[in-house]
Amino acid sequence: MMLDVGLTTFMILATSLVMLMTPGLAFFYGGLGCNKNILSIMMQSFVSMGIGTVLWFAFGYSLCFSGNMDSGSDFFGIIGNLDKAFYHGITPSTLYSADKRFPEYIFIAYQMMFAIITPALITGAFINRVSFKSYVVFLIFWQIFVYYPFVHMVWGGGLLAEWGVFDFAGGITVHATAGFAALASVYFVGRRQVTHEPNNIPLVAIGTALLWFGWYGFNAGSELAVNSITISSFLNTDTAASFAAVTWLLIEWNTGKKKPTFIGLMTGAVAGLATITPAAGFVDIYSAALIGIIAAFGCFAAVKFKEKKGWDDALDVWGVHGMGGIIGTICVGFFANSAINEAIPNGLFFGGDAMLLFKECAAILFATSYAFFFTLLLFKIINKFIPVRVTEEDQELGLDLSHHGEIARQQR
């Protein structure tokens, strides 16, 4: 079979865009953190790039994308096998499939970028409270026991895919699991000694820009083809983000301090991006705009609920990513349109029955519950061997200096 040069080029570009999201996340979180913890929170994102790649090479890709339920070659549709461990049997000339003629190496790299950023999302919740050593252990085992099974179940021909659950680009596998793992981490490590205001809002803006830019590859690339669905998901991504950003700004302007803030505008955009992710290739442009508005109201309400409850989710990972993933997945059950993507049945608003909505809701309940309780259990186990929460002295000094021996900038 001949290589499709155009598709191969597109997938390389999409992979590069998704890779850019992890440094973007580091900038986003680094700007929202305090001066004493800029490097520690950024390092948690960057180290995920290194460790995530090593795990993916050794067995991660194989556990996610080898074996399926139809052939009985996976583990009960929950996790794949080790047939492709260390990329066994795959060469640079191996094509992904007969109808998607780009190298499997590119698919490996593309999906690896998703595996890298997902656990890094969690870190914004426990900034300034978790030791680096315990985080590294958490990163490894969380990927293996949470991220890999859900990727296989949803995208790898596993249990949820066979049941009829749809997740275009990661509402379940990425945002919901990471968001509720973040909430569990907050329960475990408790509150910070001292809360803080963002130290560098322009840095947050750079991070938001990189995330928004990379999200085009995150969503549009998930079609693994260049067709009308690709184009639709590309435009849906920007539309939902923009409507969510403006809606969040207007809500903020008319509540609380009644001031429109730059942080609010950027947070709204990220909420819209997270929420459209599971639906990007399944809905029309009008639905995407509405989903953006719903995302702003839903995630804004979640953030305020978190504040009322006193949960110290420092950078609103649960409220934005966790609830965004839930809202977007539920929206698939309402707004899915088979005229946009014939692979999915119509949602309720386009004449479909309630079965799709039921399956999406059941899948999101399963994913969030599992991610939450497994994360609590994992932290408790790690804490028996490595102290998870840093000391009060380390918090006061800041993790940049106490754990890494570095400072982001000299004080003048």
Buried (B, 14 or more C-beta within 10 A) or exposed (E): EEEBEEBBEBBBBBBBBBBBBBBBBBBBBBBBBBBBBBBBBBBBBBBBBEBBBEBBBBBBBBBBBBBBBEEEEBBEBBBBBEEBBEBEEBEEEEBBEEEBBBBBBBBBBBBBBBBBBBBBBBBBBBBBBBBBBBBBBBBBBBBBBBBBBBBBBBBBBBBBBEEBBBBBBBBBBBBBBBBBBBBBBBBBBEEBBEEBEBBBBEBBBBBBBBBBEBBBBBBBBBBBBBEEBBEBBBBBBBBBBBBBBBBBBBBBBEEEEEEBBBBBBBBBBBBBBBBBBBBBBBBBEEBBBBBBBBBBBBBBEBBBEBEEEEBBBBBBBBBBBBBBBBBBBBBBBBBBBBEBBEEBBBBBBBEBEEEBBEBBBEBBEBBBEBBBEBBBEBBEEBBEEBEBBBEEEBBEBBBBBBBEEEBBEEEE
